[in-house]
Amino acid sequence: MALPKLNELPKYELTVPSTGQTLRYRPYLVKEEKVLLMASSSTDQKQIMNAVYDTIAACVEGVDVNALTTFDLEYIFLQLRSASTGETSEVTIQCPECSERNSVSIPLSEIEVTKSDANPIIPITDTITVEMKWPSYRDIPTDVGEEEIGFGLIASSIKTVISGDDRIDVADEPFESVMSFLESMTQEQFAKVTQFFENAPTVKYDLPLVCGECGASNTIEIKGMQSFF
């Protein structure tokens, strides 16, 4: 005789920040939480992100995980965590006045994704323009040194290069060629490209903090998925 099915899992809906698409999802189960816990105890960022990817793929209906931007993935995972383990996250925040560490509770349902007015179309010269895209975690290079990760991520975020009447799809080009294209830029040209990332969307929560030690009142801006754990 087969073992009985334990639970009829509830279904929730979320909106993908970058596209506005509505997706249905379920809470993650013990089998998925076990993988997440094992990954979180590791210092291997690739292992951690693979666990997050696999959890989202298992729990969200019809999602193309590889198409998710970094901020999509962060937001979706926090929604999963809220539905699975509770609507709040207990974190420790250091007081900016006296450095005392305060334990605080963050309501995950109030976490937002910041807006961006960055223009993805960036003129490099009078005849050459690049079109950027928000990167995914799959775009983060893992086979280069730590100092080159940022540079490689920028290269992976170039969608097209427009040269005169030619429109070049960067996905069809060798990664080494894209890196060489970036390296051939002047400092001023490269600054135009990196500025695109300075206003990138991210998950964010403005935390009102009254320090239990000195009584100072501050609003702490918390950004990035890992800040909520």
Buried (B, 14 or more C-beta within 10 A) or exposed (E): EEEEEEEEBEEBEBEBBBEEBEBEBBBBBEEBBEBBEEBEEEEEBEBBBBBBBBBBEBBBEEBEBEEBBBBBBBBBBBBBBBBBBEEBBEBEBEBEBEEEEBEBEBEBEEBEBBEBEBEBEBEBEEEBBBBBBBBBBBBBBEEEEEEEBEBBBBBBBBBBBBEEEEEBEBEEEEEEEBBEBBEEBEEEBBEBBEEBBEEBBBBBBEBEBEBEEEEEEEEBEBEEBEBBE
